[in-house]
Amino acid sequence: DTGVSQNPRHKITKRGQNVTFRCDPISEHNRLYWYRQTLGQGPEFLTYFQNEAQLEKSRLLSDRFSAERPKGSFSTLEIQRTEQGDSAMYLCASSLRGISTDTQYFGPGTRLTVL
Amino acid sequence: SQQGEEDPQALSIQEGENATMNCSYKTSINNLQWYRQNSGRGLVHLILIRSNEREKHSGRLRVTLDTSKKSSSLLITASRAADTASYFCATITMDSSYKLIFGSGTRLLVRP
């Protein structure tokens, strides 16, 4: 399977704990995006990378959230001191800079539940 | 905040009927895209229409775009039970950002 993969698929944690999610984009894609989706809503943008550079961050991304993309390949999203309001589906997407740059391919998501 | 509103929020039709979903957005766009999401799964890209295009087809899908009204519609013809899913429009705006701004989605149920 050469699509976007995300791990873990599900994460249950207690309030105050730290969690880290991983996204592996499609191999030749140089752009990588993180979105968050709550029940019944459309995804909301969090941040995006072009290669290893983090080029844009949403105001939704509080200082408890940090994302990295070392070496421009996989990316991690860490949430520190989780709160119940962080419970959501975290989606990763990737795209290729080129002629058709705007199609983003999404992974299956990581569903986070904060108790 | 989200860019768009979708209408209706939920739609239930019989297999074989056509389904039409509408999307409105707020700011000038570079392009508009439609995605499908099955229950509990990731988003699948369906079709992209650029701001200088008015209509686009892909298989049983037809998308229209009216930039003067800041609206788009997605028509699924001859629907199948497998089309049951949530459908989202998403825009890329003219501010050179590459992020997608999603609407709130239409939940489509196709009854066999």
HADDOCK unambig.tbl for C-alpha pairs under 7 A between the chains (distance, minus, plus):
assign (segid A and resid 41 and name CA) (segid B and resid 104 and name CA) 5.04 0.50 0.50
assign (segid A and resid 41 and name CA) (segid B and resid 105 and name CA) 6.90 0.50 0.50
assign (segid A and resid 42 and name CA) (segid B and resid 88 and name CA) 6.92 0.50 0.50
assign (segid A and resid 42 and name CA) (segid B and resid 102 and name CA) 5.53 0.50 0.50
assign (segid A and resid 42 and name CA) (segid B and resid 103 and name CA) 5.69 0.50 0.50
assign (segid A and resid 42 and name CA) (segid B and resid 104 and name CA) 4.69 0.50 0.50
assign (segid A and resid 42 and name CA) (segid B and resid 105 and name CA) 6.16 0.50 0.50
assign (segid A and resid 43 and name CA) (segid B and resid 102 and name CA) 6.11 0.50 0.50
assign (segid A and resid 44 and name CA) (segid B and resid 101 and name CA) 6.85 0.50 0.50
assign (segid A and resid 44 and name CA) (segid B and resid 102 and name CA) 6.88 0.50 0.50
assign (segid A and resid 45 and name CA) (segid B and resid 99 and name CA) 6.57 0.50 0.50
assign (segid A and resid 45 and name CA) (segid B and resid 100 and name CA) 6.91 0.50 0.50
assign (segid A and resid 105 and name CA) (segid B and resid 45 and name CA) 6.95 0.50 0.50
assign (segid A and resid 106 and name CA) (segid B and resid 42 and name CA) 6.12 0.50 0.50
assign (segid A and resid 106 and name CA) (segid B and resid 43 and name CA) 5.71 0.50 0.50
assign (segid A and resid 106 and name CA) (segid B and resid 44 and name CA) 6.90 0.50 0.50
assign (segid A and resid 107 and name CA) (segid B and resid 42 and name CA) 5.73 0.50 0.50
assign (segid A and resid 108 and name CA) (segid B and resid 41 and name CA) 5.48 0.50 0.50
assign (segid A and resid 108 and name CA) (segid B and resid 42 and name CA) 4.15 0.50 0.50
assign (segid A and resid 109 and name CA) (segid B and resid 42 and name CA) 6.18 0.50 0.50
